[in-house]
Amino acid sequence: MRFHPFPDDLVAAQRSWTATYEELAHPATTRTTLLRRRLLHLSTQLHYNPYWAHPRPAAGRAELRDLVRAQRAREGRAA
């Protein structure tokens, strides 16, 4: 397992956000309102996570997204 500086709850919220965003991107979905509300809730969790309370480089948020994308890609190959 590779070390990353992000707390597990922050990574889990980003993973959920990414999955919800991808599901919302499919036009065939009928749960649009539910997914948009979930995305808004997760966005709030991500933005106000205590991890970001201390000054951090702006690239940290992009690094978090990249980490989750890489994890999902590895899981996709393993399946």
Residue pairs with C-beta under 8 A, 6 or more apart in sequence:
4 11
4 67
6 51
6 64
6 67
7 49
7 51
9 49
10 46
10 49
10 51
10 64
11 64
11 67
11 68
13 42
13 45
13 46
13 49
14 46
14 64
14 65
14 67
14 68
15 68
15 71
15 72
16 38
16 42
17 39
17 42
17 43
17 46
18 65
18 68
18 69
18 72
20 35
20 38
20 39
20 42
21 39
23 29
23 35
24 32
24 35
24 36
24 39
29 35
52 60
